[in-house]
């Protein structure tokens, strides 16, 4: 399943990157994250983060994310290993007005193939809503006063 969302944020890429790459803050703006636990170095290529994800608001699955691209302040990509398999990507491009063109793309699967595909299809409206809500929360953080 592919999930994608694109928005222009009224904050420079450096500010957006500051919030995105702060693993400790992610559960405050990503409503489907119950907790994150970095494993070893956290802000670099190869960083690993254990993530407890909520399903319909209930903490249900713990996955391992591995950072596969770390290019501040332009690209942060991860590989999902665990119950959910796949990749995630945050792309940030400066806009002419000092803002950021932010793209969030997730390509995920859930084994076994047919049953997992059906489960993701049923869950996809909720997942898309969670993605939009996360981006709205991110917007409030990066466009508000500096923290």
C-alpha positions in Angstrom: 0.0 0.0 0.0 1.3 3.5 -0.9 0.4 6.5 1.3 1.5 9.9 0.2 0.8 13.5 1.4 2.2 16.7 0.1 1.9 20.2 1.7 3.7 23.5 1.7 4.7 24.5 5.3 5.4 28.2 6.2 8.7 27.3 7.7 12.2 26.8 6.2 13.4 23.3 5.6 15.9 23.6 8.5 13.1 24.2 11.0 11.0 21.3 9.6 14.1 19.0 9.7 14.7 20.0 13.3 11.3 18.7 14.3 11.2 15.6 12.0 14.6 14.4 13.1 13.9 14.7 16.8 12.8 11.1 17.5 11.9 12.0 21.1 9.2 14.4 20.0 7.6 12.3 17.3 5.0 10.7 19.6 3.8 14.3 20.4 2.8 15.0 16.7 2.2 11.5 15.3 -1.0 10.2 16.9 -0.4 6.6 15.8 2.9 6.4 17.7 2.7 5.1 21.3 6.4 5.4 21.9 9.8 5.5 20.2 13.0 4.1 21.6 16.3 4.9 19.7 18.8 2.1 19.6 22.3 3.5 19.5 23.2 6.8 17.6 20.0 8.5 16.5 20.7 11.3 14.0 22.7 9.6 11.2 22.5 7.2 8.4 22.0 3.7 9.8 20.3 4.9 13.0 17.7 2.5 14.4 14.5 3.3 16.2 12.1 0.9 17.9 8.5 2.1 17.4 5.3 1.0 19.2 2.5 1.8 16.8 -1.2 2.2 17.6 -3.9 0.5 15.5 -7.2 2.2 15.9 -5.8 4.0 18.9 -4.5 0.9 20.7 -0.8 0.2 21.0 -0.5 -3.0 18.9 2.7 -3.5 17.1 6.4 -2.8 17.7 8.6 -2.4 14.6 12.1 -1.4 13.9 12.9 1.5 11.7 16.3 1.9 10.1 17.4 5.2 8.6 18.4 4.5 5.0 18.9 8.1 3.9 20.0 11.0 6.1 20.5 14.2 4.1 19.8 17.2 6.3 17.6 19.2 5.6 16.3 17.5 2.5 15.7 13.8 2.9 15.1 11.3 5.7 14.2 7.8 4.6 13.6 4.7 6.6 13.0 0.9 6.2 10.3 -0.7 8.3 11.1 -4.1 9.7 8.7 -5.9 11.9 5.0 -6.6 11.5 4.9 -3.9 8.9 7.4 -4.1 6.1 8.3 -1.3 3.7 9.8 2.1 3.4 9.1 5.7 4.5 10.4 8.9 3.2 10.2 12.6 4.1 11.3 15.0 1.4 11.8 18.7 2.0 12.4 21.2 -0.7 12.7 25.0 -0.2 10.0 27.2 -1.7 10.6 30.6 -3.1 8.9 32.3 -0.2 11.0 30.8 2.6 8.7 27.8 3.2 9.1 24.1 2.6 7.4 21.8 0.1 7.0 18.7 2.3 6.3 15.2 0.9 5.7 12.1 3.1 5.5 8.8 1.3 5.0 5.4 2.8 5.2 2.1 0.8 4.2 -0.6 3.3 3.0 -4.2 3.3 1.7 -6.6 5.9 2.3 -10.3 5.6 1.0 -12.7 4.6 0.4 -11.3 1.1 -3.3 -11.7 0.5 -4.6 -11.4 4.1 -2.1 -8.6 4.7 -3.2 -6.7 1.6 -6.9 -7.0 2.7 -6.1 -5.9 6.2 -4.2 -2.8 4.9 -7.0 -2.0 2.4 -9.6 -2.1 5.3 -7.3 0.0 7.5 -6.2 2.5 4.8 -8.9 5.1 5.4 -7.9 5.3 9.0 -4.2 5.3 8.1 -4.7 8.1 5.6 -6.6 10.2 8.2 -3.7 9.6 10.7 -1.2 10.8 8.1 -3.2 14.0 7.4 -3.5 14.5 11.2 0.2 14.0 11.7 1.0 16.6 9.0 -1.5 19.1 10.6 0.3 18.6 13.9 3.7 19.0 12.3 2.4 22.2 10.7 1.5 23.6 14.1 4.9 22.8 15.5 7.0 24.2 12.7 4.9 27.3 11.9 4.5 28.2 15.6 7.1 29.9 17.8 10.5 28.2 17.9 11.0 25.7 20.6 
